[in-house]
């Protein structure tokens, strides 16, 4: 996925879409259920999980993370600038 987030102390992170899908599956949730719980559209969640969503807002991943009961950092990996 080509999405990078600029968060905390000038560090750059990459979203790991597989971790989102795994966390959702661990809860036994469908994309629709995650959408309802997070307030993020089904289309956006689907695009994120497929890796086809290029620009993802910090707030979007934060909403998904909170709904799944995870810290935002769980879905991020640090990358070089």
C-alpha positions in Angstrom: 0.0 0.0 0.0 1.4 3.4 -0.9 -0.3 5.3 2.0 2.0 7.0 4.5 1.0 8.8 7.6 2.8 11.7 9.2 2.3 11.2 12.9 4.2 12.0 16.1 7.7 13.4 16.0 8.2 13.6 12.3 8.0 9.8 11.8 6.5 8.2 8.8 4.4 5.0 8.9 2.9 2.6 6.4 -0.5 1.1 7.0 -0.4 -2.7 7.0 -3.8 -3.6 5.4 -3.4 -7.3 6.3 -3.4 -6.4 10.0 -6.7 -4.6 9.6 -8.3 -7.6 7.9 -6.9 -10.0 10.5 -8.1 -7.9 13.4 -11.6 -7.7 11.8 -11.6 -11.5 11.3 -10.5 -12.2 14.9 -13.6 -10.4 16.0 -15.7 -12.3 13.6 -16.8 -9.1 11.9 -17.8 -8.5 8.3 -16.7 -5.3 6.6 -20.3 -4.1 7.1 -20.0 -4.6 10.9 -16.7 -2.8 11.0 -18.2 0.0 9.0 -21.1 0.3 11.4 -18.8 0.3 14.5 -16.2 2.7 13.1 -18.2 5.1 11.1 -16.0 4.5 8.0 -17.7 3.5 4.8 -17.7 -0.1 3.6 -16.1 1.0 0.4 -13.2 2.7 2.1 -12.6 -0.3 4.4 -12.7 -2.6 1.4 -10.3 -0.5 -0.5 -7.9 -0.3 2.5 -8.0 -4.1 3.0 -7.3 -4.7 -0.7 -4.5 -2.2 -0.7 -6.1 -0.1 -3.4 -6.7 3.0 -1.3 -3.8 5.4 -1.8 -4.5 8.3 0.5 -5.8 7.4 3.9 -6.5 10.0 6.5 -5.1 9.5 10.0 -8.6 9.9 11.4 -9.9 7.0 9.2 -7.3 4.5 10.5 -7.8 5.9 14.1 -11.6 5.2 13.8 -11.0 1.7 12.5 -8.4 1.0 15.2 -10.7 2.2 18.0 -13.6 0.1 16.7 -11.3 -3.0 16.7 -10.0 -2.2 20.1 -6.4 -1.8 18.9 -3.9 1.0 19.1 -3.3 2.9 15.9 0.3 1.9 15.9 -0.7 -1.8 15.7 -1.7 -1.2 12.0 1.4 0.8 11.2 5.0 0.0 10.4 7.8 2.6 10.4 9.3 3.4 7.1 12.2 5.6 6.0 11.4 9.0 4.4 
